[in-house]
Amino acid sequence: MKEGAPMTVRSRRQGKSIIIPIPSEFGVKPNSVFDPEQLSDGTIQFTPHEIKYPDIWNDDPETIAQFNRQIGLQDRGHQYGRENADS
């Protein structure tokens, strides 16, 4: 497809939803999440939804130990790293 050439897609029904295909040239990966919005002029806008996960790998060890004490979990203060996931 030529750059700047007009592009037309056709919506279709799938179950109770209306599907609008996104051309592969746009580079959208499968299972991407978007926040849809219909603007006052009728334009439908899809904004990528960024899922923010907590940064659990860099928590302060003292904060973790304090939390463990609060919930009654025994914590010797070190990580073992020898867990056998196959058993």
Buried (B, 14 or more C-beta within 10 A) or exposed (E): EEEEEEEEEEEEEEEEEEEEEEEEEEEEEEEEEEEEEEEEEEEEEBEEEEEEEEEEEEEEEEEBBEEEEEEEEEEEEEEEEEEEEEE
